[in-house]
Amino acid sequence: MGYIKLQALSKNTCHLTKVSKLILAGRIPRKLMSDTLIVRGLSDVFQLRETFNRDDEIDQAERNKLIAVMAQSDVIGNASGMLDEAEIYNAMEEEKVQSVTRRLDNVNDDHFQQLVSPDFRTKMSIAFLPGEMNAYLRVSERK
């Protein structure tokens, strides 16, 4: 006995709530409840998620938007919305970019150690340089 509530949050997302009522005429061990009955009771929710899963499609669309912004990072918009002028940095921003660029020039592929990525779409690695307190993290798309 129970119900499922589906609430639209946006064009691409919704919130699904499943409420179940179990009438157990006796004692059920906690381990059995958490490991078996709960997972089995949520199997239809997992199936619904997989059926309507558009994560890759939506992620690709968002990545494409970000790539477009990054590709245009050398230009800014004018009053008509056209992109035609170079972006201008102040002296402090220029020095920060140069400082980071100099430090990154000292890091090559041999310094990086592979990490386990929490996302199957990405590769992660980390580099520690002798004498530095900071680490360098590299994340790239898995091909």
C-alpha positions as CSV (number, residue, x, y, z in Angstrom):
1,M,0.0,0.0,0.0
2,G,1.3,3.5,-0.8
3,Y,1.5,6.1,-3.5
4,I,4.0,7.9,-5.8
5,K,4.1,11.6,-6.2
6,L,5.7,13.2,-9.3
7,Q,6.5,16.9,-9.2
8,A,7.9,18.9,-12.2
9,L,10.8,21.1,-11.1
10,S,11.9,22.4,-14.5
11,K,11.8,21.5,-18.2
12,N,14.4,18.8,-17.6
13,T,14.0,17.7,-14.0
14,C,11.3,16.3,-11.7
15,H,11.1,15.1,-8.1
16,L,9.7,11.6,-7.5
17,T,8.6,10.6,-4.1
18,K,7.5,7.0,-3.3
19,V,5.7,6.3,0.0
20,S,5.1,2.7,1.0
21,K,3.4,1.4,4.0
22,L,4.5,-2.0,5.3
23,I,2.4,-3.9,7.8
24,L,4.7,-6.3,9.5
25,A,3.0,-8.5,12.0
26,G,6.2,-9.2,13.9
27,R,9.8,-8.2,14.3
28,I,12.0,-7.9,11.2
29,P,15.7,-7.7,11.7
30,R,17.2,-4.2,10.8
31,K,19.7,-5.8,8.5
32,L,17.0,-7.4,6.4
33,M,15.0,-4.2,6.2
34,S,17.9,-2.0,5.0
35,D,19.5,-4.5,2.7
36,T,16.6,-6.3,1.1
37,L,13.2,-4.9,1.5
38,I,14.1,-1.3,1.0
39,V,16.1,-1.9,-2.2
40,R,13.4,-4.2,-3.6
41,G,10.8,-1.6,-2.7
42,L,12.7,1.1,-4.7
43,S,13.3,-1.1,-7.8
44,D,10.4,0.5,-9.7
45,V,11.9,4.0,-8.9
46,F,15.3,2.9,-10.2
47,Q,13.6,1.5,-13.4
48,L,11.7,4.8,-13.9
49,R,14.9,6.7,-13.6
50,E,16.7,4.6,-16.1
51,T,13.8,4.7,-18.6
52,F,13.7,8.5,-18.6
53,N,17.4,9.1,-18.0
54,R,18.7,11.9,-20.2
55,D,21.8,12.8,-18.2
56,D,24.2,12.3,-21.1
57,E,22.1,14.3,-23.5
58,I,21.6,17.2,-21.0
59,D,25.3,17.1,-20.0
60,Q,26.4,17.2,-23.6
61,A,24.1,20.2,-24.2
62,E,25.5,22.0,-21.2
63,R,29.1,21.1,-22.2
64,N,28.4,22.5,-25.7
65,K,27.2,25.8,-24.1
66,L,30.3,26.0,-22.0
67,I,32.6,25.3,-24.9
68,A,30.9,28.0,-26.9
69,V,31.5,30.5,-24.1
70,M,35.1,29.4,-23.7
71,A,35.7,29.6,-27.5
72,Q,34.5,33.2,-27.3
73,S,36.6,34.1,-24.3
74,D,38.8,36.4,-26.4
75,V,35.9,38.6,-27.3
76,I,33.2,40.6,-25.7
77,G,29.8,41.8,-26.9
78,N,29.1,45.3,-28.2
79,A,25.7,47.1,-27.9
80,S,24.3,45.2,-30.9
81,G,25.2,41.8,-29.3
82,M,28.0,41.2,-31.9
83,L,31.3,39.8,-30.6
84,D,34.1,41.9,-31.9
85,E,36.4,43.3,-29.2
86,A,39.3,41.6,-27.4
87,E,38.7,41.1,-23.6
88,I,40.8,43.5,-21.5
89,Y,42.5,42.4,-18.3
90,N,43.9,44.7,-15.6
91,A,47.5,44.5,-14.6
92,M,46.8,42.3,-11.5
93,E,44.8,39.8,-13.6
94,E,47.5,39.7,-16.3
95,E,50.2,39.0,-13.6
96,K,48.0,36.2,-12.1
97,V,47.6,34.6,-15.5
98,Q,51.4,34.8,-16.1
99,S,52.2,33.4,-12.7
100,V,49.9,30.4,-13.2
101,T,51.3,29.8,-16.7
102,R,54.9,29.9,-15.4
103,R,54.0,27.3,-12.7
104,L,52.2,25.1,-15.1
105,D,55.2,25.1,-17.5
106,N,57.1,23.1,-14.8
107,V,54.5,20.3,-14.7
108,N,54.7,17.7,-17.4
109,D,52.8,14.4,-18.0
110,D,55.5,12.4,-16.1
111,H,54.5,14.2,-12.8
112,F,50.9,13.1,-12.9
113,Q,49.6,10.0,-11.2
114,Q,46.3,8.4,-12.3
115,L,43.4,8.7,-9.8
116,V,40.1,6.8,-9.7
117,S,37.5,9.1,-11.2
118,P,34.0,9.1,-9.7
119,D,32.6,9.7,-13.2
120,F,33.0,7.1,-16.0
121,R,33.2,10.0,-18.5
122,T,36.3,11.6,-17.0
123,K,39.9,10.8,-16.3
124,M,41.6,12.3,-13.3
125,S,45.2,12.6,-12.3
126,I,47.2,14.6,-9.7
127,A,50.8,15.9,-9.6
128,F,53.0,16.9,-6.7
129,L,56.1,18.9,-7.4
130,P,59.0,18.8,-5.0
131,G,59.2,21.8,-2.8
132,E,55.6,22.9,-3.5
133,M,52.7,22.7,-1.1
134,N,50.1,22.7,-3.8
135,A,49.0,19.9,-6.0
136,Y,47.9,20.0,-9.6
137,L,44.7,18.2,-10.5
138,R,44.0,17.3,-14.1
139,V,40.5,16.3,-15.3
140,S,39.9,15.4,-18.9
141,E,37.2,13.7,-20.9
142,R,37.6,9.9,-21.3
143,K,37.8,8.9,-24.9
